[in-house]
């Protein structure tokens, strides 16, 4: 099997895709015949290799699309819940309720980030940095809670 450069291989893949689009059930021999009519003479084994490559790309693209849809649905759900929690946080008189609402919002955000990390949206090299930032947010929430409790104790 001769080695072709990447540009020529991409060109062949594009031609094979055009043939597949016109006739989805086309065989390797039919693709070989169509390519020969266009002046491209390559072996059936190489055509099969390129067909596998095309199918792998389609499968990966479909899989990524499905995962993106699930993450988008979850992201919408988290935004909706966080809006309701924000209303609770703004309308509640109880400090503990406010802190719990904020805590749940942070946990929802963390779950969303974990899903995106698992999908590969972000590099895992920054994973420890992200956890550090969430820890900072939780620490700030605890400080806020302690400050509110101190103010409450001063009033009484």
PERA-V695657 format. One line per field, one symbol per residue. psi: psi as a letter, one per 40 degrees, with the letter a starting at -180 (. if undefined). A space follows every 10 residues. Layout:
# PERA-V695657
psi = ???
This chain:
# PERA-V695657
psi = hihiiddddd dddddddddd ddgdfiiddd dddddddeeh giiddddddd dddddddddd dddddddddd dddddddddd dddddddddd eiehdddddd dddddddddd ddddddddde diiededddd dddddddddd dddddddddd ddddd.
